[in-house]
Amino acid sequence: MLGMERWVLASRIGFTYIGTVVGAGFASGQEIMQFFTLFGERGVWGVFVAAVLFAWLGTRMMLLGCRLQARSYEDFNQYLFGERWGPMMAALISVMLLGVTAAMMSGTGSLFEEQLGLSFHAGVIFTVAFSFFFILRGIDGVLSVNSLVVPVMFLFIVMVASHAWQAGELASVVSLIPEPRYAHWLPSALVYVSFNLVLTQAVLVPLGAEVADERTIKLGGWIGGIGLGVMLFACNLALQLHWQEVSRLDIPMGHVISTLGVGVKFFFLAMMWAEIFTSLIGNVYGLAANLSQVVPLRKPLIMLLIFGMGYVFSLIGFPTLVHYLYPLFGYCGLVVLGFMVFRRMPAG
């Protein structure tokens, strides 16, 4: 593969990796606030550890998908856990994907309601309609959307961090953040990474199987990991600087952007919706592809059932779902990450 072609394909892989991770919780700031910002200045160490793990383990996951020629996360988990436990782990991941789908749908509803003054239900239905259309296009639709949205979102978040840095008040603000009494930044970072990586296998595993060149996969994995690290650092910095105003909001990054002007705020909200959208279509695509192997229904009908169940659970509320489901799924994901680290890589 020529150098330029490798960089273009690796960039598409990296952008898809970022877009799959950056869902409702990340783009809204809710995930970052609960897993990193709450730890004050120590949260920066958590961001650094998360970036390294995203780059290393995300690349390893795609390489496993490539060498196994795994077409679904069920094939991937059967290799990790064997024929007896693999299907059970795949079933657990299906439940996790459904839970996160509900959280992202709730996030879009909160975005429309809290930031735009529109109906929660209208936001959810609008997003579902667009998602359904693009999922029908398959993996190429997922890649195309991420390649367009992620670079713009990345540059925008870096711009926001630069503006926050110029405020020059970080030291005084960080000291006001009440750190959790019974938690530590390192387990929080590990749980965050494990949660996101376990869910991204719905997209990364078949994506690795599609790419024949392992050098391109490695390059794309590190582009994605480093990009995620930069975005985490930027969002965490901005939230720390505005802690007093955002600590009780469903969409904390919405307030941060509002300080830059009305026009910039609406641009960010559009980008935030797009990031939730890219992650949502990735999760539902992977879940529907896996369920279609065991459920005797057509894939479009399976997708509609997934969206219907997600809508019901989305009514629980976005912050509640992030606060309780994400850590729970993260601890379950540590088992998958442990097996992925210590399982021998099959011959290439």
C-alpha positions in Angstrom: 0.0 0.0 0.0 1.4 3.4 -1.0 2.3 5.9 1.7 -0.5 8.4 0.9 -3.1 5.7 0.6 -2.1 4.3 3.9 -2.4 7.6 5.7 -5.9 8.3 4.2 -7.2 4.9 5.2 -5.5 5.1 8.6 -7.1 8.5 9.2 -10.6 7.1 8.3 -10.0 4.3 10.8 -8.8 6.7 13.5 -11.8 9.0 12.9 -14.2 6.1 13.1 -12.6 5.0 16.3 -13.0 8.5 17.8 -16.5 8.8 16.5 -17.5 5.5 18.1 -16.2 6.5 21.5 -17.4 10.1 21.4 -21.1 9.6 22.1 -23.6 11.4 24.2 -21.7 11.2 27.4 -18.4 12.4 25.9 -19.7 15.2 23.7 -22.0 16.6 26.4 -19.2 16.6 29.0 -21.2 14.4 31.4 -18.8 11.4 31.1 -15.7 13.5 31.4 -17.0 15.4 34.4 -17.8 12.2 36.3 -14.7 10.1 35.4 -12.1 12.9 35.3 -13.1 16.4 36.2 -14.3 15.4 39.7 -10.7 14.5 40.6 -9.5 18.0 40.2 -5.9 18.4 39.1 -5.3 14.6 39.4 -7.9 14.0 36.7 -5.2 15.0 34.2 -3.2 11.9 35.0 -6.4 9.9 34.4 -6.7 11.5 30.9 -3.0 10.6 30.1 -3.5 6.9 31.1 -6.8 6.7 29.2 -5.1 8.1 26.0 -2.3 5.5 26.1 -4.7 2.6 26.8 -7.1 3.8 24.0 -4.2 3.8 21.5 -2.7 0.4 22.6 -5.8 -1.6 23.3 -7.9 -0.2 20.5 -5.1 -1.1 18.0 -4.8 -4.6 19.6 -8.6 -5.1 19.2 -8.5 -4.3 15.5 -5.5 -6.5 14.9 -7.3 -9.4 16.6 -10.3 -8.7 14.3 -8.0 -8.7 11.3 -6.2 -11.9 12.1 -9.3 -13.8 13.2 -11.3 -12.4 10.2 -14.1 -11.8 12.8 -17.3 -10.5 11.3 -19.0 -9.7 14.6 -18.2 -9.2 18.3 -19.6 -12.7 19.0 -16.7 -14.2 16.9 -14.3 -12.0 18.8 -15.5 -13.0 22.2 -15.7 -16.7 21.3 -11.9 -16.5 20.6 -11.2 -14.7 23.9 -13.5 -16.8 26.2 -14.0 -20.1 24.3 -17.1 -21.8 23.0 -18.7 -22.1 26.4 -18.3 -18.6 27.8 -18.0 -16.6 24.6 -21.7 -16.5 23.7 -22.5 -15.5 27.3 -20.1 -12.6 27.1 -21.5 -11.6 23.7 -25.0 -11.6 25.2 -23.7 -9.3 28.0 -22.2 -6.9 25.5 -25.5 -6.9 23.6 -27.2 -5.7 26.9 -24.5 -3.1 27.4 -25.0 -1.8 23.8 -28.7 -1.5 24.4 -28.2 0.4 27.6 -25.8 2.8 26.0 -28.1 3.3 23.1 -30.8 4.3 25.6 -28.3 6.8 27.2 -27.4 8.3 23.8 -31.1 8.7 22.9 -31.7 10.3 26.2 -28.8 12.6 25.6 -30.2 13.8 22.3 -33.5 14.5 24.1 -31.8 16.4 26.8 -29.9 18.4 24.2 -33.1 19.5 22.4 -34.9 20.2 25.7 -32.1 21.9 27.8 -30.2 23.8 25.1 -32.8 24.5 22.4 -36.0 24.7 24.5 -37.7 22.0 22.3 -39.4 18.7 23.2 -37.3 15.9 24.6 -39.4 13.4 22.6 -39.0 15.4 19.3 -35.2 15.2 19.8 -35.2 11.5 20.2 -37.5 10.8 17.3 -35.6 13.1 15.0 -32.3 11.4 15.8 -33.7 7.9 15.4 -35.1 8.7 12.0 -31.7 9.9 10.7 -29.8 7.0 12.4 -32.1 4.4 10.8 -31.5 5.8 7.3 -27.7 5.7 7.6 -27.5 2.3 9.3 -29.3 0.8 6.3 -26.2 1.8 4.3 -24.0 -0.6 6.3 -20.4 -0.1 7.5 -19.6 2.4 4.6 -22.2 4.7 5.9 -20.6 4.6 9.4 -17.1 5.3 8.0 -18.3 8.2 5.8 -20.2 10.0 8.6 -17.2 9.8 11.0 -14.7 10.9 8.4 -16.8 14.1 7.9 -17.8 14.9 11.5 -14.8 13.9 13.7 -12.1 16.3 12.2 -14.4 19.3 12.6 -15.3 18.3 16.1 -11.7 17.7 17.0 -10.6 21.2 15.8 -13.5 22.8 17.5 -12.8 21.3 20.9 -9.1 22.3 20.6 -10.2 25.8 19.9 -12.5 25.8 23.0 -9.6 24.5 25.2 -7.3 27.2 23.8 -9.9 29.9 24.7 -10.2 28.4 28.2 -6.4 28.3 28.7 -6.2 32.0 27.9 -8.5 32.7 30.9 -5.6 31.8 33.1 -7.6 30.9 36.2 -7.3 27.1 36.2 -5.3 26.8 39.5 -7.9 28.7 41.6 -10.8 26.8 40.0 -9.4 23.3 40.4 -8.8 23.8 44.1 -12.6 24.4 44.5 -13.6 21.0 42.9 -14.6 18.6 45.7 -12.7 15.3 45.0 -14.6 12.1 45.7 -13.8 10.8 49.2 -13.9 7.1 48.4 -12.5 7.0 44.8 -9.2 7.3 43.1 -8.4 8.7 39.6 -6.7 5.5 38.3 -9.6 3.0 38.7 -11.9 5.7 37.3 -9.7 6.0 34.2 -9.4 2.2 33.8 -13.2 1.8 34.1 -13.8 4.5 31.6 -11.5 3.0 29.0 -12.8 -0.6 29.6 -16.4 0.6 29.2 -15.7 2.4 25.9 -13.5 -0.3 24.4 -15.8 -3.1 25.1 -18.6 -1.2 23.3 -16.4 -0.2 20.4 -15.8 -3.8 19.5 -19.1 -3.7 17.7 -17.4 -1.5 15.1 -13.7 -2.0 15.6 -13.7 -5.8 15.3 -15.4 -6.0 11.8 -13.5 -2.9 10.8 -10.2 -4.7 11.5 -11.4 -7.7 9.5 -12.0 -5.4 6.5 -8.5 -3.9 6.5 -5.8 -6.3 5.2 -2.7 -4.1 6.0 -1.7 -4.4 9.7 0.6 -1.3 9.4 -2.4 0.7 8.4 -4.4 -0.7 11.4 -1.7 0.2 13.8 -1.4 3.7 12.4 -5.1 4.2 12.5 -5.3 2.9 16.1 -2.7 5.4 17.3 -4.3 8.3 15.4 -7.6 7.4 17.2 -6.0 7.0 20.6 -4.0 10.2 20.5 -7.0 12.1 19.1 -9.2 10.9 21.9 -6.5 11.9 24.5 -6.3 15.4 23.1 -10.1 15.8 23.1 -10.4 14.4 26.7 -7.8 16.9 27.9 -9.4 19.8 26.1 -12.9 19.1 27.5 -11.6 18.3 31.0 -9.8 21.6 31.1 -12.8 23.6 29.9 -15.1 21.9 32.5 -12.6 22.6 35.3 -12.6 26.3 34.5 -16.4 26.4 34.6 -16.9 24.0 37.4 -19.2 26.1 39.5 -21.6 26.7 36.7 -21.6 23.2 35.0 -21.5 20.7 38.0 -25.3 20.2 38.0 -26.1 20.5 34.3 -27.1 17.6 32.0 -25.1 19.1 29.2 -22.2 20.8 30.9 -20.2 21.5 27.7 -23.3 23.4 26.4 -22.7 26.1 29.1 -19.0 26.2 28.3 -19.6 27.0 24.7 -22.3 29.5 25.5 -19.5 31.8 26.9 -18.1 32.1 23.3 -21.3 33.6 21.9 -24.7 32.5 20.6 -23.5 31.6 17.1 -20.6 29.4 18.3 -23.0 27.7 20.8 -25.4 26.6 18.1 -22.5 25.4 15.9 -21.2 23.3 18.9 -24.7 21.9 19.6 -25.0 20.8 16.0 -21.6 19.1 16.2 -22.5 17.5 19.5 -25.6 16.1 18.1 -23.6 14.8 15.1 -21.1 13.0 17.5 -24.0 11.4 19.4 -25.4 10.4 16.1 -22.1 8.8 14.9 -21.8 6.7 18.0 -25.4 5.8 18.0 -25.4 4.4 14.5 -22.2 2.4 15.2 -23.7 0.8 18.3 -27.0 0.0 16.7 -25.3 -1.3 13.5 -23.2 -3.7 15.5 -26.0 -4.8 17.8 -28.4 -5.4 14.9 -25.8 -7.3 12.9 -25.1 -9.6 15.8 -28.8 -10.2 16.7 -29.7 -10.9 13.1 -27.6 -14.1 13.4 -29.8 -15.5 16.2 -33.2 -13.7 15.8 -35.4 -14.8 12.9 -36.3 -11.3 11.9 -35.2 -8.9 9.1 -32.5 -6.5 10.1 -34.6 -3.3 9.6 -37.2 -4.7 12.0 -34.5 -5.6 14.5 -33.3 -2.1 14.4 -36.7 -0.7 15.0 -37.1 -2.9 18.0 -33.7 -1.8 19.4 -34.7 1.9 18.9 -38.1 1.2 20.6 -36.5 -0.4 23.7 -33.9 2.4 23.8 -36.6 5.0 23.7 -38.4 3.4 26.7 -35.2 3.3 28.8 -34.2 6.8 27.7 -37.0 8.2 29.8 -35.1 7.3 32.9 -32.9 10.4 32.3 -29.5 11.1 30.9 -27.4 11.9 34.0 -28.9 8.9 35.9 -28.0 6.5 33.0 -24.4 7.8 32.8 -23.9 7.8 36.6 -25.1 4.2 37.2 -24.9 2.3 33.9 -21.5 3.5 32.6 -19.4 2.5 35.7 -21.3 -0.8 36.0 -20.6 -1.7 32.4 -17.0 -0.5 32.9 -16.3 -3.0 35.6 -17.8 -5.7 33.5 -15.6 -4.6 30.6 -12.4 -5.0 32.8 -12.8 -8.7 32.4 -12.8 -8.4 28.6 -9.8 -6.1 28.6 -7.9 -8.5 30.9 -8.5 -11.4 28.5 -7.6 -9.3 25.5 -4.3 -8.2 27.1 -3.1 -11.7 28.2 -4.6 -13.8 25.3 -1.9 -14.6 22.8 -2.3 -12.9 19.5 -3.0 -15.4 16.7 -0.4 -15.7 13.9 -0.7 -13.1 11.2 
